[in-house]
Amino acid sequence: MANPTPVKPRLADELDIVIPTIRNLDFLEMWRPYFQPYHLIIVQDGDPSKVIKVPEGFDYELYNRNDINRILGPKASCISFKDSACRCFGYMVSKKKYIFTIDDDCFVAKDPSGKEINALAQHIQNLLTPSTPFFFNTLYDPYREGADFVRGYPFSLREGAPTAISHGLWLNIPDYDAPTQLVKPLERNTRYVDAVLTIPKGTLFPMCGMNLGFNRELIGAAMYFGLMGDGQPIGRYDDMWAGWCCKVICDHLGLGVKTGLPYIWHSKASNPFVNLKKEYKGIFWQEEIIPFFQSATLPKDCTTVQKCYIELSKQVKEKLGPVDPYFIKLSEAMVTWIEAWDELNPPAGSASKPQEVANGAPTKPK
């Protein structure tokens, strides 16, 4: 009997995997069956002279701080240093429709039956099926096999909305803030909830960047992880900042955000005392930040993600600037981010990007 023709993985030519790291990427060995068909964009944080080793057989680009500075020039100031927020540079240089990003301390999880979870496949499934942000379905995701819309769900809304973001979860080490880590040092998440749901319009959520997929064409320009880490008064709010901005924009543009499956295995807890130092100001500031995003509205003429994001940056400066000068600096970085994004990703029909940017290949060999 002839061997069957291998099935090409879904979106193999349309999706990049972005990984921020400061260490050798041995963790990829566990993910090899799932990641090897895809292109990796590795963003090296910290010392650019350190050599990062990548297991053989992966197709990848590796960018360090020297590459970021060379490609973006003065606009490199918007990319965080010594913080995993540097990963958003990978979103900017990608040319694919979809992005999956994962941390290097995240491993393959198993479902309650003991079967390995192909997290990437589940994110793809989430992104390729619609969301239901305008009316909650009590069976959660109605597009999932074995589910449907319940009685009373308006037929006019059953086509759903395009899914912009797929937010996955974690087994083992929960994504807790430092105070919760300190009072629950031994707590582990063992609850596997077999569900995907759409976050309703008008509802914010704390986005975690360690297990995340998104449609780069729909929301990529807003997936900016802010100014965090070295030289900044705050850390560990990078992914949440991006999530709040993206959710406001998704709500305005009629896009959906899903959360739930897939799970990954988060292998190690970061130091709660180090985290507390990074989060300290954010714990106070978030009491101002959340109401700001809850009340933020965008004018009708904001019809693109870029226009929405620039408008949001103005509101950040006006309304959060009085909380602390940091937010003025952040609002300016948001504008710089969009300028850099548009240079590397010019709209169709516009003038081609500068030659140095177009040829901004990483210094590390593939």
C-alpha positions, -999 to +999 in steps of 0.1 A: +000+000+000+014+034-009+022+058+018-005+086+021+005+121+010+015+141+041-011+166+051+003+202+051-003+219+084-029+246+084-017+281+076+019+269+073+026+297+048+004+323+066+016+322+102+047+332+120+056+321+156+072+349+176+093+341+207+111+365+230+141+350+248+173+356+267+184+319+267+190+289+244+158+276+230+159+240+240+122+242+249+115+240+211+124+203+211+091+195+229+072+217+204+091+203+173+061+182+160+039+212+161+062+242+153+087+228+128+065+234+097+063+271+106+086+301+104+099+314+137+108+350+145+130+350+176+136+384+194+166+382+216+163+404+247+192+418+267+229+415+257+231+413+219+266+398+221+253+366+237+248+338+213+214+322+214+213+285+203+183+272+184+179+235+178+186+222+143+158+219+118+138+250+125+133+278+100+139+310+118+151+346+119+168+359+151+169+396+159+188+412+187+189+448+200+215+458+174+192+446+146+163+465+161+183+497+163+196+492+127+162+485+112+142+511+131+168+538+136+156+565+160+122+548+161+137+518+180+131+539+211+095+525+211+107+489+216+113+479+252+147+466+264+153+440+290+116+430+290+096+404+271+077+433+255+104+433+229+084+405+213+062+431+195+092+439+172+086+404+158+050+413+150+062+444+131+087+426+109+065+397+101+048+396+068+023+368+076-014+371+082-013+354+116+009+354+146+013+330+175+035+340+203+047+319+232+072+323+261+103+300+263+092+286+297+060+272+282+057+235+273+032+211+257+003+205+281-019+174+282-056+173+284-074+152+311-072+121+289-034+124+288-033+135+251-008+162+242-025+195+233-015+210+199-019+246+211-011+261+178-038+241+160-064+253+185-054+289+181-058+285+144-092+270+148-102+300+170-089+325+145-106+309+115-140+308+131-161+338+139-167+354+173-199+364+189-192+397+208-227+412+204-248+385+220-236+359+244-242+323+235-247+302+267-231+271+250-200+293+245-185+290+211-213+280+188-190+272+159-173+244+177-181+208+167-210+195+188-223+230+196-246+255+181-266+287+188-292+282+216-329+290+214-334+328+214-302+337+198-310+363+170-306+348+135-294+382+123-263+378+145-254+342+138-228+350+111-207+364+139-178+388+137-142+382+124-119+369+152-089+391+157-075+376+189-072+341+204-062+342+240-050+308+255-046+297+291-021+278+312-018+248+334+006+245+364+018+281+371-010+306+370-006+341+356-008+358+389+004+393+400+031+395+427+008+400+457-012+369+448+021+350+442+033+359+477+002+348+495-003+316+473+033+305+466+023+268+461-009+272+442-010+255+409-037+255+382-050+220+376-084+230+362-088+222+326-120+239+313-129+225+279-144+257+265-138+287+243-159+318+246-161+352+231-154+382+254-185+404+251-183+438+235-177+465+262-159+440+285-121+443+291-098+414+300-062+410+313-044+397+282-015+374+288+012+372+261+027+338+268+001+318+248-015+341+223-026+341+187-039+370+166-048+380+131-020+404+122-039+419+093-069+427+115-053+440+147-015+438+144-009+475+144-025+478+178-006+449+193+020+471+209+034+460+242+042+495+254+073+509+271+084+485+298+116+472+314+150+490+313+147+527+320+109+525+326+091+528+360+069+497+353+071+462+340+048+432+336+019+453+322+031+451+286+007+424+274-022+438+294-017+473+280-018+458+245-049+438+254-068+468+267-059+489+237-068+461+213-101+453+230-113+489+227-103+490+191-119+455+184-151+467+199-151+498+178-143+480+146-167+451+152-140+424+157-140+395+182-117+382+209-119+346+221-104+331+253-102+297+268-086+268+249-058+261+242-038+254+273+000+253+276+021+241+305+037+271+322+068+255+338+082+280+362+071+309+384+090+341+383+103+356+415+074+374+433+097+399+449+113+409+416+078+410+401+065+432+429+092+458+422+082+458+385+045+459+392+045+483+422+034+514+403+011+495+380-009+482+409-018+517+418-021+530+382-044+503+371-071+518+393-070+547+369-061+528+337-091+504+338-118+531+341-100+551+313-103+521+289-138+513+301-150+548+292-128+553+260-147+559+228-134+564+193-150+586+166-167+572+136-139+584+112-115+560+129-119+533+103-085+517+105-065+502+133-038+529+129-063+557+131-079+542+162-045+537+178-034+573+172-067+586+186-063+563+216-027+577+221-041+612+223-066+602+249-039+584+269-019+617+269-048+638+279-065+616+305-036+595+319-009+621+315-020+638+347-017+605+366+020+603+359+044+618+332+052+582+322+019+581+303+029+611+282+060+593+273+040+561+266+015+581+244+044+594+223+058+559+220+024+547+207+027+572+179+062+562+171+052+525+170+025+533+144+050+553+124+075+524+125+048+499+117+037+518+086+073+522+074+078+484+075+042+476+064+032+503+039-005+502+028-011+486-006-005+510-034+017+534-014+053+541-020+077+513-013+095+513+021+130+527+024+156+503+011+174+499+044+142+489+061+132+466+033+166+448+036+166+448+073+175+411+077+187+398+110+224+397+117+222+361+130+223+334+102+194+311+097 
